[in-house]
Amino acid sequence: MTDTTTIHVPLGARAYDVRIGAGLIERAGPEIAPLLSRPRVAIVTDETVAGLHLARLQAALAREGIASQALTLPAGEATKSWSHLTRTVEWLLEQKIERRDIVIGFGGGVIGDLVGFAASILRRGVRFVQIPTSLLAQVDSSVGGKTGINSPHGKNLIGAFHQPSLVLADIAVLDTLTPRDFRAGYGEVMKYGLLGDEKFFGWLEENAVSLKDDLALRQEAVAHSVRMKAGVVTRDETEQGERALLNLGHTFGHALEAATGYSDRLLHGEGVAIGCALAFDLSARMGLCSQEAPSRVLEHLSQMGMPARLSDIPGDLPDDQALIGLMAQDKKVVDGQLRFVLARGIGNAFVCDDVERSALVAVLADAR
């Protein structure tokens, strides 16, 4: 068992702690009890996580005298939809969840985003706790209060900022992820080094292949990622400026997810990984960084066994103009102008809305 790392997100009245360590599901009762006005919670999870971990979580809560009811939704990106949001909100109302109660989102990024959004609109806002069970959710989506669902028009276009009251990131639970899901989550870990910390990226080049098997290295990678995200969120909670840097790779990635129908053809973290490679390729093509930077990104993705090009996505993709059309639905679009997170080098990202369409088309064509 590793010691627990606590990272505080100082947002005034909405401040909270992110706890990172092995065995936190078993300690969920005493972790959550201080937040409760009465000893009961509602848990929303998915079928995969419920089968593996729900009984342990409910037993841990019961040992502290906390009663719980659980709603189990289908696993997968398609659950981030109006229909499942409606089902979740109506179920929480049936459970007579009040404003002072706690709703627990117990799953990966899909469940965390959906449950956070449901909590934000239920009774005009109830508190919720994130217990993220995927690497992607632990390092990214569980921290920072972005919640939402997808639309046929694009990813995360419907949502709200609603900070959790607590995040419990049990790194031991990641042992039950498939290798593909673990690698997909790694796409978000790598992103932090690429956007603002070249030293961390260098550490990942040395150690990332061991994260699946080494709990101490895994805890260090998760904690460093959360620390970086918490710092950005504290300085720019609602993405007016710096927080947009966290979207490195996402303009490409979200378009590719939409193009593949939010299906298992392309997981979110895989889209981010390909998007980061494309963003660095575009940066080099525009003369913003040396060719060494995109080569380093591609080499690292190859080392991790991760997709890096459009040709790594199974099945047919829409043509370049259609992909660019999907990018135009991105939340970062301002006055109809596409905005990309580009880089002057590894660890030096910036937001750019001056990308020539010809350079974009050339990058997409190369990646096929």
PAGUBA-825046 format. One record per residue (C-alpha): residue in three letters; x, y, z. Coordinates in steps of 0.1 Angstrom, whole numbers, plus 5000, padded with zeros to 4 digits. Layout:
BEGIN
alaXYZ
...
***
This chain:
BEGIN
met500050005000
thr501350344990
asp500950655011
thr498150885000
thr498951214982
thr496551504988
ile496351784963
his494252084973
val492252274946
pro491852624962
leu488752764947
gly487352954977
ala483952824988
arg484252554961
ala487652424972
tyr488252054975
asp490951784979
val492051524954
arg493251214972
ile495550984953
gly496750644965
ala496150274966
gly493250134986
leu491050444987
ile487850254977
glu488250055009
arg488650385029
ala485750565011
gly483550555042
pro485750775065
glu486850985035
ile483251075026
ala481551075060
pro482651425070
leu480851565040
leu477451415048
ser474551585066
arg472851245068
pro474350895064
arg473250815029
val474550854993
ala473450784958
ile475950614935
val475950624897
thr478250384879
asp478450174848
glu478049794842
thr481749724839
val482749914871
ala479749774890
gly480749424882
leu484349474894
his484149724922
leu480649834933
ala480249574961
arg483549684976
leu482550054976
gln479149984991
ala480649765018
ala483250035026
leu480450295030
ala478350055051
arg481249995075
glu480950365083
gly477150345087
ile476450505053
ala473550365034
ser473750364996
gln471650304965
ala473250254930
leu472150314895
thr474150114868
leu474350254833
pro475750104801
ala479550144797
gly480850354768
glu480950704754
ala477350664740
thr476150694776
lys477051064776
ser473651144761
trp470351324768
ser468550994774
his470950874801
leu471151214816
thr467351214819
arg467350864834
thr470050964859
val468251284871
glu464851114874
trp466450824894
leu468151074917
leu464851244923
glu463250904930
gln465950854956
lys464851184972
ile468351334969
glu468351674985
arg470751964981
arg472751875012
asp473151515001
ile476051364981
val475951194947
ile478950974939
gly480150934903
phe481950594903
gly483550514870
gly485650654841
gly485350994824
val481950914809
ile480350854842
gly482151144859
asp481051394832
leu477451264832
val477051244869
gly478651584875
phe476251744850
ala473251564866
ala474351694900
ser474752054886
ile471152064873
leu469451864900
arg467652104924
arg469852374908
gly472952204921
val473751924946
arg477151814958
phe479051524942
val482151314948
gln484251174920
ile485750824924
pro487450784891
thr488250434880
ser490250494848
leu493650654843
leu492150914820
ala489551014846
gln492051024875
val494551254857
asp492051474838
ser488251464838
ser487651414875
val489451734884
gly488452084874
gly484652074874
lys483952034837
thr480851824833
gly478651744803
ile477251524776
asn477851484739
ser475651594710
pro475551454674
his477051804666
gly480151734687
lys481651624720
asn480951794754
leu478852074738
ile476252054765
gly477352094801
ala478252314830
phe481152394854
his480352224887
gln483252144910
pro483251814930
ser483351814968
leu486051544969
val488051324944
leu489250984955
ala491650844929
asp492450484939
ile495450394917
ala495150024926
val491850004908
leu493750074875
asp495049714877
thr491649604864
leu491849814832
thr492549644799
pro495949734784
arg494149934757
asp492150144782
phe495250204803
arg497250324773
ala494350544762
gly494350714796
tyr498050764792
gly497350994763
glu496151254788
val499251204811
met501651264782
lys499651574773
tyr500751744805
gly504451714797
leu503851824761
leu501952134770
gly503852274799
asp506652064815
glu509451924793
lys511151774824
phe508051574831
phe507851454795
gly511551344798
trp510551154830
leu507750984811
glu510150884783
glu512250704810
asn509450554831
ala506050544813
val506450184801
ser506450074837
leu503350264849
lys501049964845
asp503249744868
asp504749994893
leu502350154918
ala504950404931
leu505650534895
arg501950534887
gln501150744918
glu503950984909
ala502551024873
val498951064885
ala499951314912
his502051524889
ser499351534863
val496651634889
arg499051904903
met499452054869
lys495752054862
ala494852184896
gly497252474891
val495752564858
val492152534870
thr492852754900
arg494153024878
asp491452994851
glu488452794863
thr486052864834
glu488552854805
gln488853224797
gly492553184789
glu495252944802
arg492952654808
ala492452624770
leu496052484769
leu494652164785
asn492952104752
leu496252024734
gly495351754709
his491651784716
thr490551984685
phe491751704663
gly490851434688
his487251544693
ala486651564655
leu488051214651
glu485851084679
ala482751234662
ala483951094628
thr484050744644
gly480650774660
tyr482050784696
ser482550414693
asp485250164703
arg487050234670
leu488750524688
leu488850584726
his489050944739
gly492650914750
glu493650754717
gly492151054699
val494051294722
ala497351104714
ile496751124677
gly495751494682
cys498951574700
ala501051414672
leu499051614646
ala499351944667
phe503151904669
asp503351814632
leu501252124624
ser503452334646
ala506652214628
arg505052264594
met504252634604
gly507852684615
leu506852724652
cys509052434665
ser511852214652
gln511151884634
glu512751714664
ala509751784686
pro507051594665
ser509651314659
arg510051274697
val506251264702
leu505850994675
glu508650794689
his507150804724
leu503750704712
ser505350414693
gln507250314725
met503950304744
gly502150104717
met499650394710
pro498050514678
ala499750824664
arg498350874628
leu494950874611
ser496050554594
asp496150384629
ile492350424632
pro490450114619
gly487950164591
asp487250454568
leu487350814579
pro485551114563
asp487651324539
asp489851614551
gln487151884545
ala484651684565
leu487051644593
ile487752024593
gly484052074594
leu483751864625
met486652074641
ala484552384634
gln482052254660
asp484752254687
lys483952454719
lys487152664714
val485852814681
val485553194685
asp483653404660
gly483753104636
gln487553094637
leu489252754644
arg491552764674
phe494352514680
val496752454708
leu500152444691
ala503652434704
arg506952614701
gly508552304715
ile507952024740
gly506552184772
asn505752514755
ala502152514742
phe500052814732
val496652884717
cys496652994680
asp493753104658
asp495953184628
val496252844611
glu496252834573
arg493752584560
ser496352464535
ala498752364563
leu495952184581
val494951994550
ala498551894544
val498951764579
leu495851554577
ala496851424543
asp500251314556
ala498651144586
arg496550924564
***
